[in-house]
Amino acid sequence: MNVFFLPLLITALNNHPQPVNQHALTFTPKSAKMNNPQPWLFQFNSFQEGQVIFRNGSSRKALINYSFLHGKLQFIDEHRDTLLLTNKYLVSRVVINNHEFVPGMNDNDDDLEIVGVYAKLKVAKLTKLVPSVNPSVASTQQFKVDPSAPTPSSLFVSNKANEFQWQNTTSPTDRQLKTTYYFIDTNDIVHPASLKSIHKLYQKQLGDVRTYSKTHRVDYTDVTQLTGFLTYLENRNSD
C-alpha cells in the first residue's frame, strides 16, 4: 500500500514555491490508543487510504479517518500513532473514498465534509460527538460509552488553550452525533447555513429567495430541505 508519512510530507513541502520551514507540517497529539477506530469515534470503520491535495498542487496518499470526537481529520504515522494535522493552511482538500473534506484554515478550526456543490457555493457539514443534554429527546444517533467494551480507557483531547490532557472515559456517558451545516463561497469563506447567509450569497436572486421562503419554512439543520432550497435557486438562475 502506497501511503505517506511525515518524511514524505516534509518532502512535499520542500517542493512548495515559497520557502517553507521543514518542520512546518507536524502532527499532534500522539495517541496510539486510538489507532483502532470505534464506531462512535470515527466516520469510517478503519483508517482508509486517502488523497491529500496541497495548495501548491502536489498530492500524497495517507491513512486517514475523520474523528467525531475532535471534528477533525486524523492520520496514522509510521509509529502507528493517531495524529491531528497542524499547519492545515498548506492543505487544500482531502479525499477519502469519494468523500471530500476541507481542512480548517487554522489548526484549531474544525474540518468540514462537502455534501453539495452549487454554482455560488458548496454545502459542507461538521459532525461531532457531543454530550446528550436530554437523552430522551436527543438525536437517534446516540452511543453509550461502555467501560466493558474494547475501547481506550482514556483519550488525548485538547482544551481551549490548545493544550492536551488525558480525559478519563471509564464512566458510562451518553453521547450523540451533532451535525451542523455550512456554506463555503467561491472565495473559500465559510458561512453558517442560514437565511441570512442565503441573502448574502444570492443578492441578485432575493426575489426568488423571498418567493421560496413564503411557501417553505426551511430547517437549516435538515440537509434535504437545505439542498431543496439551493436547487430551486440554482434552477431559477438558469432560466
Phi, psi and omega in degrees: 000130183268099179236160180246150176237191188305314181301321180289328176297318178296320177300317180298322180289328179293341177273000180295142182301328180259151179301133181228136176301129182302333183258017184295318184268109183230168179240143178201148354267170175280134181203078182299339181293345184256014182291332178265104186300142173250146185299335179267002179249327189231154180288320182255151183296334178213163177293129186255153173286113182241167180252125177256120182254120181273159181291342178275003177098345180278164179212154179216162176260150179205160172274116191227153171210164178253122183271117175290333180295318183262337188072031184217159175284145176230149182241162172248129181265186185292344178265007182067025174273144177267124193228147173269142180278136174244170186052050185290349179297343179280346184255131179276310180199165179228133181242126178231112177049050179071005172264125181256130180241146176243112179294149175296150181293324177259152185299329181278348181288146177286158177262138186249149175255131179284128180237357178195143181234127180229172185298320185262346185196170170243144175264129181232156179232150173241123178242122181226152176272120183231158177297143176282118179292316177222094185305333184287336182238005184284177180306150179289344179276072183248152180221136176260120177285105184265117182297342179274351181282157181283066179239160181297142180281347177208153182230147180272110183235156182260152175252185184295337180275009180063029175256157186243143181211161178276130178252124180288131180238023184280345179269134179301131182220134176283134178227156175218153176273124178251126180248129178238139184254150181222160171251138173244115184280182184291348176260013180065024175270133183267132178235145174294145177287108183201166177296325178300317178292323177300315178301320182289321186273341180238049184299328181278357180234033182298330177296316178294323179298314180295319180300314181293321183293335180291329184250353181227126174263095189284128173266112186281004171260000180251110186295330179293314178293321181297311181290332176297318177297313182292324177295320176300312180296321179297316180292321178294325180290335181271354180292000000 
